[in-house]
Structure formats: structure tokens, C-alpha cells
Amino acid sequence: MIYTEEDFLPLSGLQHFAFCRRQWALIQIESQWAENLRTVEGDLFHARAHDEQQREHRGGVLILRGLPVFSPTLGISGKCDVVEFHPDPKGVPLCGEKGTWMPFPVEYKRGTPKAHQADELQLCAQAMCLEEMLCCEIAEGALFYGETRRRTAVPFAQELRQTVRTYLKEMHQLYRRGHTPKAKPAKGCAACSLKELCLPRLAKGRGVGEYLRRMMEDTP
């Protein structure tokens, strides 16, 4: 299936979807959002990486920041934090540059490596967009975590690529239906900026009336 530009979903939503389908739907379908310390710190961290005025050569590597990418096949669009282009005979020509270059996407994250694959899936989707746009094959990229100040290499294995395709297909289906999945309380809910909008406590058996009564009692 080939998607038109009007049907593109934000690439960044893949990370939300992989972490929690309901969180993604609240943001993408219901246009709900709330900030907390984690989201503000993340925005500031990405703002430094997304300085689109920076285009530099360093050690023979071309570095571009905030590079727009899209994929009609996957139906997504977004921006890469950083894309390094390394000289490579199997690479692609770039306007204004001599030789051929192989893209290497680098995504910046504020915290530390996670137990789930949400970050890896987002990075892989960026690579798949770059492959479609530049007609090349990208073997790997990297995640840079702000707390460890180190890169974690991410090979773009077929299993990871297939998960990207599967998740994006489900995202498009939910978006077309306008369906928000029910809450499934989990350990990660406590740190979610949308926890009060999501109402995860309702999924534990409490009725709406009891929840609203408790909220009103807590209000000064």
C-alpha cells in the first residue's frame, strides 16, 4: 500500500505506540497532551540536536541535524535528530558533496537505555525512510542517551524492521477508525505525563462516578 501525504502519521508516534497504544491514541487521535519534567527535559535535549542550521564536516563525516524524512510505503513523516553520512563506495551521491555516502541515523534520548524496544523501533523507522528516499540499504544506526553520554549501536535486523511495519499498519488502522484502546495499568503509568488524562485507575474496577467523586474530594 502507498499512502498519500495527507495520510502520513508522525514518525515520532511509533515510540509512543510501542510503549503504550493508549498513550499514542490519546496524543494522535484525541489531541491530548500534558507536560511533566521528563517531557520538558526531553524537548530541551532534542532542541539542541535539532539545530537545522548546523551542517558540518568532522573527521571526514558529513553531519546533518533535524533532517526531514518521509515514507509513502510506511505512511509516516518526521525528522531525524542527527544523520551522519560516512564515505562509502556502496553509498549514494549527495548534492554539493563529492563521492558517495552512507547514512547513519543517530537518535538522542534524555535518559538511559530501556528494557523495551520503543527507541530502537523509532530509529529503525527513520532508517527505513532514509532507505526509501535515497535508494540505499542502511545496516545500523545508534541511540545516544543523555544520562550515560554514550552511544548504543542498533542493528536494523529484519525482525526489528517487521515490527516497525506491523506497528505502523496497526497505527493507521486505529487512526482511520478513530479508536482509542482501553487503559491497561502498568508500572510505566506512574511516569507518564498523560496519567491523569488516561484515568488508568478506572481500569482497576472503579466506576466513573467513584473516580469523579474522589477527584472532587481531592480538589481544595
Secondary structure, DSSP 8 states (H G I E B T S, - for coil): ----GGG-EETTHHHHHHH-HHHHHHHHTS------HHHHHHHHHHHHHT-TT-EEEETTEEEEEEEEEEETTTTEEEEEEEEEEEEEEEEEE-TT-SSEEEEEEEEEESS---SSSHHHHHHHHHHHHHHHHHT----EEEEEETTTTEEEEEE--HHHHHHHHHHHHHHHHHHHHT--------GGGGG-TTHHHH-GGGGGT--HHHHHHHHHHH--
